[in-house]
Amino acid sequence: MKRSTLFIFLAFLLMIPLFGPAPTAQAAGFVDVPSRALKEVNYLAEGGIANGASATTFASEKTVTRAEAAAFIGRALQLNGTKRVTNFKDVASGNFASGYIQSAVEKGILSGYSGGRFLPYNKVTRGEMAVMLSKAFGYEFGGNLSGAAKSLMTRGIAKGLEDGTFGADQPIIRADFSVFLARAINPDFRTKDTASFDKTLWVDVDDLNVRTGPSAKYAKNGSLKESTKILAGHEVGGWIYIKSDNLIGFAHKSYLRDAETGSSNRNDVDPRLANQTIILDPGHGGSDPGAIGFGLKEKDVVLDTGLKVNELLKDTPFKVYMTRTTDTYPTLSQRTSFAKSKRGNIFVSIHANASNGSGNGTETLYYSASKSPYSADSKLLATKIQQRMVAALKLKDRGIKNRNNLHVLTRNSMPAVLAELAFIDHKKENDMLKSDYWRTAAAKAIYLGVLDYYKAKGYEIDALYETVK
């Protein structure tokens, strides 16, 4: 065999790409992302904004459809993505993007066509992409394609083509759409420095997490103390791009105030709350996945929801401890021992229900016994949380129930409840539990239920309601 022939043969065996398309880099486990889009796709994947076509492919070269664009933008802005009925006869409630399409239309980001159609599977052009992003991020563009293209190019979000045009009529592929969306979200990715910070705000919590992106899924890259002065830029959903000295990132706007000596919520509430300790208990974890429905694990849903409740409670005088903050499994006895060691005043366990697909709705469990000094308060806490969850999730009200066979309720030395958010093996409710929007809604409901409980107990907590809109 000739040396040249042997080389080609060995290259084949080793899968050396002697010929073919430009090399790709691996992003978030995807093997088909071009190097020029690697950082941006990774960034969007980290925040749950961009999903792959499979576990290993992103379908980078596939043209973006209108439905996919709605989902990309909707996730970035934290719009309600729950599948539901839309205004369009060609977008069924079961369409993967139906919730994002309806939310984006209601926000004026997207619009339909004559005859009540949205045309969800039509390909998106570069010009249409420019209009979508301009509307989504509030850029002035004069209502036309050329203005939208200019709005992106002047900000370093997009560039023209080699022929000097923007290529407004050319379809845009998923890799390029991801690049432009990531640049709109985070100025670090832009081709030129166009970040602006035109407003002054102050931190309104003890310890504010600053993250690399606009959601709690993004990594923390620093923190700021209460009353720290910051400069604020653009908003993405409920998050603001901020700068304080050398620290730049995203912070949730509910933890910022617009006056240097404004009324921090903690100054307007009952001082006795500082002596109250709340224990949050996301159920299951680690080797115990809990109930599983349609591939979704209970342990993941309740941990995310619990962390959201914890974030809300950071803006209050309460002391808060969680039985787990990562994917670990404390035993039932370890959970109650932990709560007692922290001298908890109330214990809230968070779960998702299951019933072989036959059950649905929301319920809250508590333990009541004649010898228990915590029965009345446990029932009161369960009532308040249940009322808030039903109002927020709009699911069947299964009520509150007295259970004497749950360790975290019967073996606790404080008022204790177990909130069953929804049924993970019921398709509609599973879709809600998958949604960041609805997990946030559930977290807010638990938070407000806790406030309602303390208000009923005679504490002055009215100012704390203002932190949740």
C-alpha positions, 0 to 999 in steps of 0.5 A: 500500500502506498504511503499516501493511500495508507494515510487516507485510510488511517485518517478515515479510521481515526475520523480525521476531517480531511475534507468537508465543512468548516469545523464545529465546536461543542456547545452545551453538549451539542456537536454541531455548533460552529465556532463563531456561535459557540459562546453565544449558544452556550450562554443561551443554553445555560439560561434555558433560552435555547434548546437543542434539537436533540441531546447532542445536536443544536440544528445550527444550520436549520432555518428558524421558524416563527414558532421557534423565534417566539420561544427563543424570545419568550424564554429570554424575556421570561414570558408565560410559555405555558401551552394554551389556546391562542388567537390563531387558528393555525396555532393549536393549544398543544403547539410547543410554542403556543404560550410564547406566541400568545404572550409575545402577541399580547406584548406587541412583539409579534403579530399575525396575518390576515384570516387569523393566522400566525404561520408558525412554521414559516421561515424567519428572514434576517429582516423579520428577526431585526424587527422582532428583536427591536420590539422585544428590547424596545429599540426605536426603529421607525416601524420598518425593516431598514430601521430595525436592521440599523437599530441592531447594527448601530448597537453591535448586535448584527452586521451586514453581509459582504455585499454591503446589504443587510440581507433582509430577505435571506432566511436566518439559521438557528446559530445566527439567531442565537448570536444576535439574541445573546448580543441583545441580552448581554452587551459583552457579546457585541461587536462594539461597546454600546452598553449604556447605564443611564439610571442610578439605583440602590440595592434594597436587600442585605445581599444582592446576587449579581448574575451573568444573565437575566435569570437565577439559572445563570452563575453568580459573579458577585454580590452587593450589600444593601444601599450600594449605589449602582448604575442601571442599563437595559431591562430583560424581563424582570432583570436589569443590567447593572454596574457597580465599580468593576462588577457588571451583570444582571440583578432582579429589579424587585431588589433595587430602589430608586432613592438613596434613602428610600424606605427599605421594606424591612424598616416598615414591618414588625421588628419581631419578624427578625426573630422568626425562622422559616425552614424551606424543605424541597422534597426528595433529592439526590438518589430519590427523584420523587415522582416522575411524569413525562420525564420530569423529576419531582426533585428538580421541580421542587428544588427550583421552586424552593430556591425561588421562595428563598430568593423572595424571603431574602428581602424580608427580616425573616431568617431562612434555612433550606434543608437542601439547596442542591441535588442531595438527599437529606433523610426525613429524620435529618430534615426534621433534626435540621429544622429543630437545630435552626429553631424553626418557627414554621416548616414548609415542605414543597412537593409535586403530586402523582396519581397514575395520571388520574389526579389533578389539582393543588392541595396542602397537607398538615398534621393535627392531633389533640396532643400537638401544640402546633395543630391550630397554627399548622392548619392556619399556615396550610389554609393560607398557602393553599388559598394563595396557590389556588389563586395563582395556579388556577388549578382544582382546589383539593383543599387542605388535609390532615395527614398523620403518616408524614414524618416531616409533619408529625415529627416536627416541633413547629407548625409544619405543612406540605404543599403539593403544587400540582400533579406531575403525571397529569399532562397539563399540570406537568407542562406547568411544572416544567415552566419557569413562569409557573414555578415562579408563580408557585413560589410567590404563592408560598411566599404570600401564604407565609405572609398571610399566616403571619398577618393572621397571627398579628404581625405588621407585614403589609409592606412586604406584599409590595415586593411581589407584583 
